[in-house]
């Protein structure tokens, strides 16, 4: 692992749950931060990034660095001959992302990116509901996540207001109880409220609202409406929660199932199995795409169309 910031704790907790995942080394530009993680979790060696890049037993480099460093660290890992799992976003621009994927392809390597909550029990159960056509043909999707920002939730909040973070690229805020940087001033380098309307070529539409300006939190809204019913998913920043279902003209919601708590790591585990077994890893569930259609095993074409 390269990057010993606060988000690395979730990665280290989850990787210790799987006996076939071994954390050989943790590297950081501040080696003392890497040492703190090794001491806390009892894993691997520690040092600078080169400790990880030059380790002979590494298969996959996990990259939970700040967004601005993702491309540089992923590129270095690919150049060293390692597969990579990156925290989101993969890159700050589509061009950089495509370059990373091209480099990986040329080297016979694999690159993956968070979030992996899509492989958690909540979204997977929702996939089965959609694939059974319980809601009919998917028509629309609504997602919403708003709140007052990370001022009271993160020990190093400045990067949340820089390029590569914020409401569009990273709304998965890590919870802490206090605001240790109260009174600190820094520039905000992005729009703090984002709205999007997505119209897939295959039909249907999706609407999303993400923002850091609301005085209260409104999170975990993911609703997929079909010709027969609406499906409400659990909070996409978590692995657990209720899956609710409401048919047209019904008087209320019905809870289909309550999924159990799980840690991050499902997609990294699947990638590791794919690498060791020389097979394709799971690229994501087919049914959850709804009107977008299946994506498992298919290459993805990226493009951007902006209006300001």
Secondary structure as UniProt FT lines:
FT   TURN            6..7
FT   HELIX           8..15
FT   TURN            16..17
FT   TURN            19..20
FT   STRAND          25..27
FT   HELIX           31..41
FT   STRAND          45..47
FT   HELIX           49..53
FT   TURN            56..57
FT   STRAND          60..63
FT   HELIX           67..69
FT   HELIX           70..79
FT   TURN            80..81
FT   STRAND          83..86
FT   HELIX           94..106
FT   TURN            107..108
FT   STRAND          111..113
FT   HELIX           117..119
FT   HELIX           121..131
FT   TURN            132..135
FT   STRAND          138..146
FT   TURN            151..153
FT   TURN            155..156
FT   HELIX           157..161
FT   TURN            163..164
FT   HELIX           166..169
FT   TURN            180..183
FT   STRAND          193..198
FT   TURN            201..202
FT   STRAND          205..211
FT   STRAND          218..226
FT   STRAND          229..232
FT   TURN            236..237
FT   STRAND          241..247
FT   TURN            248..249
FT   STRAND          254..259
FT   HELIX           266..277
FT   HELIX           287..292
FT   TURN            296..297
//
